[in-house]
Amino acid sequence: MFLAQVHVTYKPSILDPQAVAIKNAMHRLNFTTVDAVTQGKYFELTLDVDSAEQAQAQAEAICDQLLANPNMETYRYDVKELAQS
Amino acid sequence: MFLAQVHVTYKPSILDPQAVAIKNAMHRLNFTTVDAVTQGKYFELTLDVDSAEQAQAQAEAICDQLLANPNMETYRYDVKELAQS
């Protein structure tokens, strides 16, 4: 079993009003050290495959076909093997 | 400058219908190796502070006061120093 940790965020060229709103809220709460905010989606996929290569191929295909909007978003993923229980 | 990478996910005891729907969609797309799905929010905060300790304290306070709903969600964060540009 492998765990794929997937992060989907907007491309840098896409304006993200939600991130701006979050940053403004932080400043209103006196967290004035916050210089920039990026927000996105996070997924953990438990994959029943035999190798890290298969897990990476699955994660990439799933991101392309389901999790990320290729027009506006980018994704990255890390794969690690889960300890046998 | 420090970067705080924050992950906010539901507590394991909270039923997450959206994660169930995502898993079902994966199976419909023939990604049948997907055994479990967790989904959540991801934030990157650029913090203008002088030490990793300050960055961790800021990240923790921001999670407690703004980013996470303590009733239903848990959070974790990693802090790393950004290279001077």
Backbone of each chain as ProteinMPNN parsed JSONL, in Angstrom:
{"seq_chain_A": "MFLAQVHVTYKPSILDPQAVAIKNAMHRLNFTTVDAVTQGKYFELTLDVDSAEQAQAQAEAICDQLLANPNMETYRYDVKELAQS", "coords_chain_A": {"N_chain_A": [[0.862, -1.199, 0.0], [0.481, 2.19, -0.822], [0.86, 5.671, -0.089], [-0.376, 8.531, -1.556], [0.208, 11.892, -1.558], [-1.41, 14.681, -2.477], [-1.271, 17.92, -3.823], [-3.201, 20.543, -4.951], [-3.144, 23.539, -6.563], [-3.884, 26.95, -7.563], [-2.646, 28.139, -10.716], [0.154, 30.403, -10.868], [-0.523, 32.62, -12.405], [-3.214, 32.988, -12.136], [-5.692, 34.929, -10.693], [-6.562, 34.885, -7.291], [-9.142, 35.458, -5.436], [-10.061, 34.452, -3.011], [-7.781, 33.764, -1.561], [-6.735, 36.304, -1.207], [-8.713, 37.397, 0.414], [-8.402, 35.803, 2.691], [-5.847, 36.557, 3.509], [-6.319, 39.269, 4.102], [-8.079, 38.943, 6.239], [-6.344, 37.789, 8.092], [-4.622, 39.947, 8.556], [-6.42, 41.713, 9.715], [-6.808, 40.38, 12.098], [-4.539, 41.004, 13.372], [-2.306, 39.561, 12.578], [0.116, 40.583, 11.238], [2.471, 39.873, 10.137], [2.12, 38.251, 8.025], [2.866, 37.795, 4.776], [2.202, 36.774, 2.254], [-0.355, 34.705, 0.874], [-1.237, 31.517, -0.183], [-3.74, 29.362, -1.33], [-5.23, 26.134, -1.497], [-6.199, 22.823, -2.579], [-6.09, 19.675, -0.899], [-5.254, 16.285, -1.018], [-5.277, 12.977, 0.172], [-4.45, 9.891, -0.982], [-4.922, 6.524, -0.599], [-3.347, 3.876, -2.005], [-3.679, 0.765, -3.479], [-1.333, -0.699, -4.616], [1.644, -2.204, -6.074], [4.148, -1.051, -6.353], [6.231, 1.892, -6.084], [6.419, 3.186, -8.504], [4.084, 2.44, -9.88], [2.257, 3.64, -8.153], [2.885, 6.35, -8.471], [2.231, 6.672, -11.19], [-0.53, 6.157, -11.129], [-1.376, 8.264, -9.405], [-0.701, 10.489, -10.933], [-2.318, 10.142, -13.221], [-4.856, 10.271, -12.053], [-4.872, 12.896, -11.044], [-4.732, 14.3, -13.482], [-7.118, 13.526, -14.705], [-9.165, 13.971, -12.924], [-8.757, 15.41, -10.378], [-7.514, 17.929, -10.727], [-8.041, 21.023, -12.413], [-6.936, 21.512, -15.503], [-6.78, 23.889, -16.856], [-6.617, 25.987, -15.065], [-5.26, 25.2, -12.817], [-2.455, 23.787, -11.052], [-0.727, 20.793, -10.102], [0.913, 18.804, -7.597], [2.572, 15.906, -6.335], [3.437, 13.593, -3.776], [4.735, 10.402, -3.153], [4.632, 7.761, -0.889], [5.62, 4.747, 0.756], [3.423, 2.819, 2.728], [3.693, 1.633, 6.033], [3.518, -1.833, 6.691], [0.755, -3.177, 8.368]], "CA_chain_A": [[0.0, 0.0, 0.0], [1.222, 3.444, -0.915], [0.1, 6.894, 0.169], [-0.066, 9.663, -2.433], [-0.235, 13.179, -1.006], [-1.588, 15.517, -3.665], [-1.606, 19.325, -3.614], [-3.704, 21.218, -6.154], [-3.213, 24.987, -6.326], [-4.028, 27.745, -8.776], [-1.431, 28.611, -11.379], [0.489, 31.742, -10.364], [-1.118, 33.672, -13.227], [-4.649, 33.082, -11.862], [-6.035, 35.729, -9.513], [-7.311, 34.079, -6.323], [-9.726, 36.392, -4.467], [-10.212, 33.818, -1.695], [-6.499, 33.908, -0.858], [-6.631, 37.713, -0.81], [-9.617, 37.585, 1.549], [-7.801, 35.158, 3.859], [-4.735, 37.414, 3.95], [-6.897, 40.449, 4.738], [-8.608, 38.527, 7.54], [-5.199, 37.629, 9.001], [-4.144, 41.273, 8.952], [-7.411, 42.264, 10.655], [-6.587, 39.715, 13.384], [-3.215, 41.461, 13.821], [-1.196, 38.732, 12.085], [0.618, 41.459, 10.181], [3.692, 39.327, 9.544], [1.764, 37.429, 6.861], [3.241, 38.542, 3.582], [1.487, 36.228, 1.1], [-1.146, 33.508, 1.162], [-1.704, 30.678, -1.288], [-4.607, 28.313, -0.794], [-5.545, 25.12, -2.488], [-6.83, 21.592, -2.115], [-5.146, 18.647, -0.476], [-5.849, 14.955, -1.052], [-4.454, 11.806, 0.491], [-4.992, 8.711, -1.631], [-4.307, 5.252, -0.248], [-3.361, 3.132, -3.259], [-3.361, -0.659, -3.315], [-0.464, -1.067, -5.738], [2.811, -2.967, -5.621], [5.417, -0.343, -6.456], [6.141, 3.351, -6.08], [6.21, 3.64, -9.882], [2.648, 2.316, -10.15], [1.545, 4.642, -7.362], [3.076, 7.649, -9.123], [1.466, 6.695, -12.436], [-1.934, 6.312, -10.748], [-1.613, 9.602, -8.869], [-0.631, 11.461, -12.026], [-3.504, 9.983, -14.061], [-6.024, 10.749, -11.289], [-4.818, 14.365, -11.046], [-5.049, 14.785, -14.826], [-8.485, 13.228, -15.147], [-10.222, 14.246, -11.944], [-8.577, 16.315, -9.241], [-7.062, 19.273, -11.09], [-8.526, 21.657, -13.634], [-5.665, 21.839, -16.153], [-6.778, 25.26, -17.367], [-6.36, 27.001, -14.038], [-4.593, 24.667, -11.63], [-1.323, 22.87, -11.152], [-0.727, 19.842, -9.001], [2.137, 18.061, -7.316], [2.239, 14.795, -5.45], [4.516, 12.791, -3.205], [4.304, 9.033, -2.91], [5.466, 7.022, 0.057], [5.083, 3.429, 1.096], [2.861, 2.722, 4.068], [4.179, 0.488, 6.793], [2.57, -2.951, 6.812], [0.191, -3.256, 9.714]], "C_chain_A": [[0.893, 1.241, 0.0], [0.282, 4.608, -0.628], [0.568, 7.969, -0.803], [-0.65, 10.919, -1.807], [-0.234, 14.192, -2.147], [-1.954, 16.939, -3.243], [-2.038, 19.925, -4.944], [-3.844, 22.697, -5.819], [-3.421, 25.713, -7.654], [-2.661, 28.028, -9.391], [-1.13, 30.027, -10.908], [-0.184, 32.866, -11.15], [-2.597, 33.89, -12.923], [-4.872, 33.891, -10.588], [-6.909, 34.895, -8.577], [-7.897, 34.996, -5.246], [-9.874, 35.785, -3.084], [-8.92, 33.946, -0.892], [-6.3, 35.348, -0.391], [-7.502, 37.974, 0.409], [-9.032, 36.979, 2.822], [-6.662, 36.02, 4.405], [-5.273, 38.662, 4.649], [-7.455, 40.103, 6.113], [-7.477, 38.355, 8.544], [-4.698, 38.982, 9.475], [-5.119, 41.924, 9.935], [-7.259, 41.648, 12.038], [-5.199, 40.013, 13.95], [-2.088, 40.475, 13.51], [-0.547, 39.475, 10.914], [1.926, 40.959, 9.587], [3.393, 38.5, 8.297], [1.964, 38.256, 5.598], [2.471, 38.069, 2.354], [0.77, 34.959, 1.529], [-1.457, 32.804, -0.153], [-2.616, 29.635, -0.681], [-4.958, 27.341, -1.911], [-6.175, 23.918, -1.834], [-5.767, 20.544, -1.832], [-5.873, 17.306, -0.442], [-4.814, 13.939, -0.593], [-5.142, 10.594, -0.104], [-4.222, 7.493, -1.149], [-4.468, 4.334, -1.445], [-2.892, 1.702, -3.01], [-2.59, -1.122, -4.554], [0.833, -1.641, -5.177], [4.121, -2.189, -5.643], [5.179, 1.163, -6.445], [5.884, 3.876, -7.489], [4.726, 3.564, -10.245], [1.857, 3.381, -9.398], [1.678, 6.023, -8.008], [2.256, 7.747, -10.402], [-0.023, 6.875, -12.147], [-2.228, 7.726, -10.289], [-1.628, 10.627, -9.996], [-1.885, 11.375, -12.903], [-4.746, 10.522, -13.357], [-6.046, 12.276, -11.243], [-5.257, 14.901, -12.398], [-6.528, 14.647, -15.139], [-9.551, 13.67, -14.163], [-9.922, 15.413, -11.01], [-8.229, 17.751, -9.631], [-7.747, 19.737, -12.367], [-7.301, 22.15, -14.402], [-5.617, 23.26, -16.702], [-6.289, 26.251, -16.323], [-5.451, 26.508, -12.924], [-3.348, 23.861, -11.995], [-1.397, 21.913, -9.969], [0.681, 19.308, -8.804], [1.775, 16.96, -6.34], [3.529, 14.149, -4.966], [3.947, 11.42, -2.895], [5.22, 8.416, -1.875], [4.793, 5.709, 0.424], [4.567, 3.448, 2.524], [3.412, 1.483, 4.751], [3.109, -0.595, 6.833], [2.053, -3.002, 8.236], [-0.181, -4.7, 10.043]], "O_chain_A": [[1.896, 1.325, 0.709], [-0.92, 4.541, -0.885], [1.757, 8.284, -0.869], [-1.853, 11.001, -1.558], [0.813, 14.514, -2.706], [-2.837, 17.139, -2.409], [-1.325, 19.824, -5.941], [-4.575, 23.064, -4.899], [-3.168, 25.161, -8.725], [-1.657, 28.142, -8.688], [-2.05, 30.778, -10.583], [-0.393, 33.954, -10.612], [-3.184, 34.866, -13.392], [-4.313, 33.579, -9.537], [-7.877, 34.273, -9.013], [-7.231, 35.282, -4.251], [-9.822, 36.502, -2.084], [-8.955, 34.205, 0.311], [-5.76, 35.587, 0.69], [-7.095, 38.683, 1.329], [-9.146, 37.56, 3.901], [-6.53, 36.192, 5.617], [-4.738, 39.069, 5.68], [-7.318, 40.888, 7.051], [-7.618, 38.724, 9.71], [-4.385, 39.154, 10.653], [-4.701, 42.603, 10.874], [-7.542, 42.3, 13.042], [-4.744, 39.358, 14.888], [-1.022, 40.549, 14.121], [-0.646, 39.056, 9.761], [2.44, 41.551, 8.638], [4.313, 38.093, 7.588], [1.311, 39.279, 5.391], [2.123, 38.882, 1.497], [1.219, 34.238, 2.419], [-1.889, 33.434, -1.117], [-2.306, 29.076, 0.371], [-4.976, 27.686, -3.093], [-6.626, 23.974, -0.69], [-4.696, 20.531, -2.44], [-6.975, 17.204, 0.098], [-3.633, 14.033, -0.927], [-6.29, 10.3, 0.23], [-2.999, 7.439, -1.278], [-5.589, 4.04, -1.861], [-1.843, 1.47, -2.409], [-3.117, -1.831, -5.411], [1.091, -1.576, -3.975], [5.101, -2.608, -5.026], [4.087, 1.643, -6.749], [5.211, 4.893, -7.659], [4.174, 4.492, -10.836], [0.907, 3.953, -9.931], [0.706, 6.775, -8.083], [1.652, 8.785, -10.675], [-0.703, 7.643, -12.827], [-3.209, 8.331, -10.723], [-2.468, 11.527, -10.013], [-2.45, 12.4, -13.285], [-5.592, 11.157, -13.987], [-7.105, 12.887, -11.386], [-6.053, 15.837, -12.472], [-7.127, 15.528, -15.756], [-10.727, 13.739, -14.521], [-10.749, 16.313, -10.866], [-8.613, 18.689, -8.933], [-7.998, 18.949, -13.279], [-6.68, 23.127, -13.983], [-4.537, 23.782, -16.981], [-5.629, 27.236, -16.652], [-4.922, 27.315, -12.16], [-3.223, 23.334, -13.1], [-2.05, 22.195, -8.964], [1.52, 19.35, -9.704], [0.793, 17.065, -5.606], [4.555, 14.158, -5.646], [2.814, 11.295, -2.43], [6.442, 8.532, -1.969], [3.569, 5.584, 0.405], [5.193, 4.02, 3.417], [3.576, 0.43, 4.134], [1.925, -0.297, 6.993], [2.819, -2.886, 9.193], [-0.674, -4.976, 11.136]]}, "seq_chain_B": "MFLAQVHVTYKPSILDPQAVAIKNAMHRLNFTTVDAVTQGKYFELTLDVDSAEQAQAQAEAICDQLLANPNMETYRYDVKELAQS", "coords_chain_B": {"N_chain_B": [[12.537, 35.477, 5.971], [9.94, 33.14, 6.198], [8.363, 30.082, 5.235], [5.245, 28.751, 5.846], [3.641, 25.734, 5.63], [0.475, 24.626, 5.607], [-1.828, 22.151, 6.521], [-5.186, 21.369, 6.609], [-7.503, 19.167, 7.771], [-10.42, 17.041, 8.053], [-11.305, 15.713, 11.27], [-10.714, 12.273, 12.087], [-13.054, 11.102, 13.045], [-15.122, 12.401, 11.832], [-17.592, 12.205, 9.41], [-17.036, 12.371, 5.949], [-18.622, 13.262, 3.281], [-17.866, 14.312, 0.833], [-15.315, 13.317, 0.336], [-15.969, 10.638, 0.052], [-17.511, 10.771, -2.262], [-15.548, 11.569, -4.097], [-13.876, 9.339, -4.08], [-15.666, 7.415, -5.109], [-16.004, 8.475, -7.667], [-13.447, 8.116, -8.683], [-13.331, 5.322, -8.791], [-15.313, 4.868, -10.683], [-13.987, 5.874, -12.869], [-12.289, 3.865, -13.357], [-10.078, 3.751, -11.682], [-9.394, 1.651, -9.75], [-7.628, 0.893, -7.831], [-7.634, 2.667, -5.795], [-7.912, 2.967, -2.447], [-8.625, 4.445, -0.205], [-9.704, 7.797, 0.463], [-8.767, 10.964, 1.536], [-9.661, 14.311, 2.006], [-8.861, 17.779, 2.033], [-7.917, 21.11, 3.121], [-5.375, 23.32, 1.954], [-2.77, 25.502, 2.755], [-0.389, 27.993, 2.029], [1.684, 30.047, 3.758], [3.491, 32.958, 3.644], [5.759, 34.257, 5.797], [6.886, 37.103, 7.434], [9.096, 36.967, 9.48], [11.656, 36.527, 12.041], [12.671, 34.142, 13.0], [12.481, 30.532, 13.122], [11.026, 29.68, 15.29], [9.322, 31.837, 15.865], [7.863, 31.776, 13.489], [6.567, 29.302, 13.677], [4.992, 29.781, 15.941], [3.33, 31.823, 14.998], [2.03, 30.475, 12.867], [0.661, 28.495, 14.24], [-1.08, 30.003, 15.862], [-2.594, 31.297, 13.9], [-3.844, 29.133, 12.655], [-5.419, 28.224, 14.796], [-7.097, 30.409, 15.231], [-8.238, 31.079, 12.809], [-7.948, 29.394, 10.403], [-8.673, 26.718, 10.843], [-11.483, 24.792, 11.882], [-12.031, 24.106, 15.084], [-13.818, 22.292, 16.121], [-14.359, 20.317, 14.243], [-12.138, 19.864, 12.696], [-8.661, 19.073, 12.163], [-5.286, 20.275, 12.218], [-2.062, 20.563, 10.666], [1.302, 21.721, 10.409], [4.199, 22.719, 8.59], [7.255, 24.382, 8.848], [9.537, 26.261, 7.017], [12.642, 27.864, 6.169], [12.87, 30.466, 3.819], [14.927, 30.875, 0.963], [17.1, 33.626, 0.711], [16.47, 36.162, -1.626]], "CA_chain_B": [[11.198, 35.058, 5.529], [9.686, 31.724, 6.389], [7.162, 29.552, 4.583], [4.489, 27.772, 6.627], [2.733, 24.923, 4.815], [-0.555, 24.218, 6.55], [-2.846, 21.213, 6.042], [-6.366, 21.292, 7.471], [-8.349, 18.034, 7.352], [-11.417, 16.644, 9.044], [-10.945, 14.69, 12.247], [-11.105, 10.951, 11.572], [-14.404, 10.726, 13.484], [-16.124, 13.165, 11.077], [-17.916, 11.643, 8.097], [-16.773, 13.353, 4.892], [-19.283, 12.76, 2.074], [-17.15, 14.749, -0.369], [-14.241, 12.348, 0.083], [-16.607, 9.421, -0.454], [-17.889, 11.034, -3.65], [-14.326, 11.58, -4.909], [-13.45, 7.951, -4.228], [-16.578, 6.757, -6.043], [-15.702, 8.964, -9.011], [-12.209, 7.441, -9.111], [-13.652, 3.941, -9.153], [-16.037, 4.925, -11.96], [-12.986, 6.122, -13.921], [-11.45, 2.663, -13.391], [-8.94, 3.793, -10.766], [-9.914, 0.78, -8.698], [-6.618, 0.679, -6.797], [-7.781, 3.667, -4.735], [-8.494, 2.28, -1.3], [-9.207, 5.441, 0.693], [-9.453, 9.184, 0.066], [-8.968, 12.036, 2.501], [-9.474, 15.593, 1.339], [-8.8, 18.887, 2.968], [-7.474, 22.406, 2.603], [-3.93, 23.515, 2.001], [-2.415, 26.916, 2.739], [1.02, 28.385, 2.15], [1.783, 31.397, 4.317], [4.826, 33.552, 3.676], [5.77, 35.007, 7.049], [8.033, 37.997, 7.57], [9.556, 36.858, 10.868], [13.103, 36.365, 12.101], [13.12, 32.819, 13.449], [11.542, 29.44, 12.91], [10.134, 29.613, 16.443], [8.262, 32.831, 15.641], [7.015, 31.325, 12.382], [5.7, 28.246, 14.194], [3.999, 30.37, 16.838], [2.35, 32.512, 14.156], [1.235, 29.503, 12.121], [-0.255, 27.828, 15.173], [-2.129, 30.947, 16.268], [-3.465, 31.534, 12.743], [-4.695, 27.945, 12.506], [-6.394, 28.186, 15.875], [-8.046, 31.528, 15.209], [-8.834, 31.386, 11.503], [-7.978, 28.44, 9.288], [-9.278, 25.427, 11.178], [-12.635, 24.719, 12.78], [-11.538, 23.156, 16.082], [-14.818, 21.268, 16.428], [-14.429, 19.26, 13.245], [-10.93, 19.741, 11.872], [-7.328, 19.123, 12.751], [-4.334, 20.907, 11.297], [-0.636, 20.382, 10.916], [2.045, 22.694, 9.608], [5.652, 22.629, 8.524], [7.85, 25.701, 8.635], [10.909, 26.227, 6.504], [13.166, 29.186, 5.827], [12.979, 30.727, 2.38], [16.232, 31.398, 0.552], [17.126, 35.066, 0.41], [16.551, 36.405, -3.08]], "C_chain_B": [[11.071, 33.547, 5.678], [8.396, 31.335, 5.652], [6.521, 28.535, 5.52], [3.527, 27.063, 5.681], [1.74, 24.261, 5.748], [-1.536, 23.273, 5.859], [-3.97, 21.153, 7.06], [-7.249, 20.174, 6.937], [-9.375, 17.748, 8.447], [-10.801, 15.669, 10.045], [-11.42, 13.34, 11.735], [-12.534, 10.558, 11.947], [-15.495, 11.41, 12.665], [-16.345, 12.504, 9.719], [-17.736, 12.714, 7.027], [-17.387, 12.851, 3.583], [-18.55, 13.163, 0.797], [-16.011, 13.781, -0.709], [-14.809, 11.044, -0.453], [-16.975, 9.593, -1.921], [-16.671, 11.011, -4.569], [-13.842, 10.149, -5.133], [-14.354, 7.207, -5.213], [-16.295, 7.19, -7.477], [-14.439, 8.305, -9.552], [-12.5, 6.011, -9.546], [-14.422, 3.899, -10.475], [-15.083, 5.149, -13.125], [-11.974, 4.975, -14.002], [-10.15, 2.788, -12.606], [-9.315, 2.956, -9.538], [-8.874, 0.458, -7.636], [-6.765, 1.663, -5.641], [-8.56, 3.052, -3.584], [-9.183, 3.254, -0.352], [-8.823, 6.823, 0.201], [-9.703, 10.08, 1.265], [-8.798, 13.339, 1.75], [-9.521, 16.714, 2.36], [-8.321, 20.148, 2.288], [-5.973, 22.55, 2.815], [-3.642, 25.011, 1.882], [-0.899, 27.052, 2.784], [1.046, 29.832, 2.609], [3.235, 31.838, 4.277], [4.86, 34.527, 4.84], [7.05, 35.814, 7.16], [8.447, 38.04, 9.037], [11.029, 36.466, 10.857], [13.565, 34.964, 12.47], [12.057, 31.784, 13.169], [10.562, 29.343, 14.076], [8.979, 30.608, 16.294], [7.304, 32.369, 14.553], [6.061, 30.241, 12.863], [4.616, 28.808, 15.101], [2.917, 31.087, 16.04], [1.437, 31.514, 13.454], [0.218, 28.837, 13.038], [-1.398, 28.753, 15.579], [-3.103, 31.188, 15.118], [-4.382, 30.335, 12.508], [-5.793, 27.938, 13.556], [-7.485, 29.227, 15.688], [-8.757, 31.697, 13.887], [-9.002, 30.175, 10.592], [-8.725, 27.151, 9.605], [-10.488, 25.621, 12.089], [-12.307, 23.675, 13.849], [-12.553, 22.068, 16.436], [-14.709, 20.066, 15.505], [-13.095, 18.962, 12.572], [-9.67, 19.681, 12.733], [-6.411, 19.788, 11.731], [-2.936, 20.458, 11.659], [0.1, 21.349, 10.022], [3.521, 22.365, 9.681], [6.163, 24.025, 8.202], [9.239, 25.511, 8.054], [11.339, 27.625, 6.096], [13.27, 29.314, 4.32], [14.356, 31.299, 2.081], [16.106, 32.894, 0.277], [17.257, 35.243, -1.091], [17.238, 37.736, -3.349]], "O_chain_B": [[11.976, 32.788, 5.328], [7.483, 32.142, 5.477], [7.166, 27.574, 5.939], [2.707, 27.697, 5.017], [2.112, 23.435, 6.58], [-2.014, 23.55, 4.759], [-3.73, 20.913, 8.243], [-7.692, 20.221, 5.79], [-9.218, 18.154, 9.598], [-9.898, 14.902, 9.712], [-12.422, 13.265, 11.024], [-13.159, 9.765, 11.243], [-16.667, 11.051, 12.78], [-15.395, 12.272, 8.972], [-18.224, 13.834, 7.178], [-16.746, 12.097, 2.852], [-18.601, 12.448, -0.204], [-15.773, 13.466, -1.875], [-14.202, 10.411, -1.316], [-16.78, 8.685, -2.729], [-16.743, 10.499, -5.687], [-13.446, 9.789, -6.242], [-13.866, 6.454, -6.056], [-16.339, 6.373, -8.397], [-14.363, 7.974, -10.735], [-11.973, 5.545, -10.556], [-14.21, 3.002, -11.292], [-15.329, 4.677, -14.235], [-10.93, 5.105, -14.641], [-9.216, 2.019, -12.832], [-9.522, 3.482, -8.444], [-9.197, -0.184, -6.637], [-6.099, 1.516, -4.616], [-9.72, 2.667, -3.734], [-10.212, 2.924, 0.238], [-7.764, 7.012, -0.397], [-10.733, 9.967, 1.931], [-7.883, 13.467, 0.937], [-10.148, 16.596, 3.413], [-8.314, 20.256, 1.061], [-5.395, 21.973, 3.735], [-4.197, 25.697, 1.024], [-0.217, 26.313, 3.493], [0.51, 30.723, 1.95], [4.11, 31.162, 4.818], [4.101, 35.495, 4.88], [8.151, 35.287, 7.002], [8.186, 39.014, 9.743], [11.585, 36.119, 9.815], [14.733, 34.629, 12.272], [10.881, 32.108, 13.0], [9.404, 28.97, 13.886], [7.822, 30.282, 16.557], [6.09, 32.542, 14.666], [4.882, 30.248, 12.508], [3.464, 28.377, 15.046], [1.732, 30.982, 16.356], [0.217, 31.682, 13.443], [-0.938, 28.64, 12.664], [-2.553, 28.33, 15.632], [-4.31, 31.274, 15.34], [-5.562, 30.503, 12.198], [-6.956, 27.677, 13.248], [-8.658, 28.962, 15.952], [-9.777, 32.384, 13.823], [-10.09, 29.951, 10.062], [-9.343, 26.559, 8.72], [-10.505, 26.501, 12.95], [-12.305, 22.48, 13.556], [-12.182, 21.034, 16.992], [-14.937, 18.931, 15.924], [-12.941, 17.915, 11.942], [-9.633, 20.169, 13.862], [-6.721, 19.853, 10.542], [-2.658, 20.038, 12.782], [-0.421, 21.755, 8.983], [4.024, 21.822, 10.665], [5.582, 24.748, 7.394], [10.022, 24.697, 8.542], [10.515, 28.463, 5.728], [13.702, 28.39, 3.632], [14.886, 32.105, 2.845], [15.129, 33.356, -0.313], [18.05, 34.565, -1.745], [17.404, 38.123, -4.506]]}, "name": "protein", "num_of_chains": 2, "seq": "MFLAQVHVTYKPSILDPQAVAIKNAMHRLNFTTVDAVTQGKYFELTLDVDSAEQAQAQAEAICDQLLANPNMETYRYDVKELAQSMFLAQVHVTYKPSILDPQAVAIKNAMHRLNFTTVDAVTQGKYFELTLDVDSAEQAQAQAEAICDQLLANPNMETYRYDVKELAQS"}
